[in-house]
Amino acid sequence: NGDQKAAETHFREAIASGSQEAREIEKHGEALLKKFQFQNAKFLFMKAQEKKYHCSRVNFQLSNYYADLNKTAKAQTCLKNSIKLNPTSSKAHRNLGILLYKQKSYDAARLHIEKALDLDYSDCLSHLNLGMIMKQNKDYTDAELHFLAALDINPKYVDCMLEMANLQLIMKNKIKAKKYYQKARKISPDINHAELDNVLG
């Protein structure tokens, strides 16, 4: 609306004059990113980065921006910069691991996600992705442990239930597979998973 555009104009003027604090720039960029205004968000993140304020977090936010646009290489570079500036950023390690997993760099992905869990063992997404990596490497017992850990933290984690159902099929435990698939369908009735439907539907 008009008020929002006016506010944005004043905000940009404040940036140009150097009178706006970098954290405020970053916060505004985060808000724009949530509204999928990617170009505006990128502009503000870059401005915050220029001011060298919380650069690890800014690099992390920039990585999200690039990942949303499927610019994987740039997203990885930002995450590596974020980790270099703040080695204890569990989310940066996790997200870098996820990107590496998608590129089938399983060993490197595992190292980063294991590091993420060392820093924050309560992160469901890290457990899920480490379980997926272990399943890919046929470490089925460890994969199951991480899926169970994720479900212990979030009992309604549908994505994890589907991964667990698939794992149980691989392990020839059709009864368990069906149990997890039915739980997932109960929470999200509109699930469309052709492979599991064919076997368990």
N, C-alpha and C positions, 0 to 999 in steps of 0.2 A: 504493500500500500504506500501512499504518499509519505506518511510519517516514517515508515521504515527506510524509504529511499533518502529522505532528508537526514535521518540519523546516520545513515551510511556515508552520506556526503560530508557531514560534519566530522565523522570519524576519520575519513580519509584525509581531510584537511588537518586534523590533529596529528596524524601520522607524518604528513608532509612537513609540518612545522617542528616535529620532534618533541612535541609536548605530551605525547601519550606514552604512558608506561608500557613496557613490552609485555608484561603479564596481561594487561587489559587487551592488547592487540591479540595475544594468543587466545584469550578467552572468547573474544569476538569471532576469531577464526574457527574455534571449536563449534560455536553455535551455528555458523554458516555451513560448516561441514555436515552437521547433523541435518541441515535442510537441503543437502546435496547441491549447495552453491559452490562447486569445486573451485572454480577460477578465483572467486573472491576469497575463499578460504586459503588457497595457495598464496595469494598476494599477502594476506595478513600473516601467515606462518613465516613467509620469507622475511617480512619486516621484523618479526620478533626474533628470527634467527640472526639477522643483521645486528641486532642489539645485544647479542650474546647473553640472553636471559633464559635460564633454564633450557639450555640448548639440547640436552638429552631428550627432554619431553617434547620439544618442538620437532626434533628429528623423528620421534615416534609418531607424532601427529602427521607429519609429512608422509611417513611411510604408509599410513592409513589412506591418505589421499591418493598416493600412487597405486596402492593395491586395489582401491576401488575402481581405478581406471585401467586395471590389468597391466600396469607398467611395473612388472615384477623386479627387473634389475634395479630400477631407481628405488623401489620400496626396500629392497635388500640393502642397498647402499645406505639409506637413511637409518635402517635398523642397526647396521654395523656401527654407524656413527653414534647412534644413541647408546649402544652398549659400551663403546669406547669411552664416552663421556660419563656413563653411569653403569658400571659392570654389574650392579645389583638390581637392575631393572628386569624383573621376572617376565613382565609382559613383552618386553623387547626380545628377550631370548625365546620366549614362546612363539611369538609371531614370526621371527626369523626361522625357527624350526619348522613351522607350518609351511612357509614359502619353500623351504628346501625340500620338505616332504613332497610337495606338489611337483617339484622338479625331479623327483625320484633320487635325490641325494640323501638316502636314508641314514647313512652313518653320521653325516654332519647334522642332519635334522635331529637325530636322537640325542646327540651331545647337547644341543641347545635346549631341547625340551627337558632333558634330565636336569640341566642347570636351572631352568625355570622352576622345576619342582623342588630343587634344593632350596631355592629362594622363597617359594610359596607353594607348600604342599596342598593347599586347599583350592587350587585352581582346577576346576572341572575340565576346562578346555585343554589344559596341558595333559591331564590324565587320559582324556579321550584320544588325543593325537599321539601320545606315546604308545597307547594301546594299539592304535592303527599301524604305527611303525613296526611294533613287535609282531603284530599279526602278519604284516607284509614279509617280515623276516622269519616267519614260522615259529616264533617264540610264543606259542599259544598260551602256555600257562601264565607267563608274565603279562601277556596282553589281557587275559581274563582278569588278573589282579588289578590292573589299572582301570579297566572298564568298571569293575566292582567299586573301586575307590571313587570314581566319578559319580556313580549312582548312589553311593553312600553320602556324598556331599549334596547331590541334587537328585533325589529319588524320581523326579519327573523329567529327567534328561532323555528326551525321545531319541535324539541322534545316537546317544550312547546305547540305548536299548536296541536300536536297529543294528548297530555294530556288534553288540553282544549276541543277538539272534544269528547274525551271519557267522560269527565265530563258532557258536555252538553247532551250527550245521557243518562247518569244516571239521569240528571235533567229533562229528557223528552223534551229537546229543540232540536229537530232533525234538524230544519232549521239552528240554530247556529252551531250545530255540523258539518253539511255538509259544512258550510262556512269556518270553521277552517280547516277541512280536505282538502278542495279544495285548500286553501292557501298553506298548507303544500305540497300538490302534485305539485302545480305550481313551488314551489322553488326546490323541490326534486322529480322529476317525477318517480324515481325508488323506491319510498317508497313501502314497502310490509308489510301491517298491516292487517292481516286476519280478525280480529274482526271488524275493522272499514270498511273494504272493503265489508264485508257481509251485513252491514247495510246501508252504505252510498255510496258504489262504483257504 
